[in-house]
Amino acid sequence: MAFPSQAVLLQYRDIQKPEEHLMTRLSIALLALLTIPALHAAGPSPAPEGAAVYFISPQDGDKVSSPVKVRFGLRNMGVAPAGVERQHTGHHHLLIDMESLPALDQPLPANEQVVHFGGGQTETTLDLPAGKHRLQLLLGDHFHIPHNPPVLSDVITIEVK
């Protein structure tokens, strides 16, 4: 049984001609495509002076066992989940064994080397194979775009036994 609002929607859909239904869908799709670039037109979110992201643990040069508990620190900014727009906030991205930084003027990719913490997490546990690994933190705004200037930690190198 349909609820009253569903019944009205079903009745409206039933009286629409197929070409009107298609035009409605195309209009919505076009509106979405035009809106998305406008969201990025303002550019990256500004970072306040003195903003810094850093590793609480492990520290550079540490010899660790897998799984590795990694704790993130943040100074002069707040943490907010992805999709939540608040001034001077962002969420962490962990760069693992990257040779160079990803593009800093567009949303960060999500892959094995760029791990997103869009829920606002401030720590994680990594299963890393034995050997040396380079880790770096990068804060992203509500769209996963790094701030301007980028809030980027020093690279640390750890060795997994």
Residue, then its C-alpha position, 0 to 999 in steps of 0.5 A: m500500500a502506498f502512503p498518500s505522498q507516494a500515491v500522489l507521486l505515482q499519479y503524477r508520474d502516471i499522467q506524465k507523457p514519456e517525453e515529459h518524463l525524459m525531459t524532467r530527468l534531463s533537466i535534473a541531470l543538466l542542473a547537476l552538471l552545471t552546479i558541480p563546477a560552481l561548487h569548485a569555482a571558489g577555489p580551495s578553502p583557506a588555511p589559517e596561519g599556523a595550521a599544522v598537521y603532524f604525526i603523534s605516532p609513530q615518529d620518524g625513524d621508528k621501527v614498528s610491527s604490523p599492524v601499525k597504529v597511526r595517530f594524527g595531530l592537528r594544530n590551529m584547525g578543527v576536524a570535520p567530516a567530508g561534506v561538512e563545510r565549516q571554516h578552518t576545518g578539514h579531514h585527514h588523508l594519509l599518503i603512503d609510499m608516494e614518490s610525489l604529492p598528488a595535485l593540490d588544486q583538485p579533490l584527492p584521489a582515493n586509492e591504496q596510497v591516498v587513504h581518506f579519513g572522511g569520517g573525521q577519524t584521527e587515528t588508524t591501524l595499517d597493515l604494512p608489509a615488512g620494510k621501509h615506508r614513507l608516510q605523510l598527512l595532508l588535510g583536505d576540505h569538505f570536497h577533499i581538496p587541500h587547503n591553501p596553503p596546503v596543511l601538510s605534515d613532514v614525511i616520516t619514514i618507518e621500518v616495519k619488522 
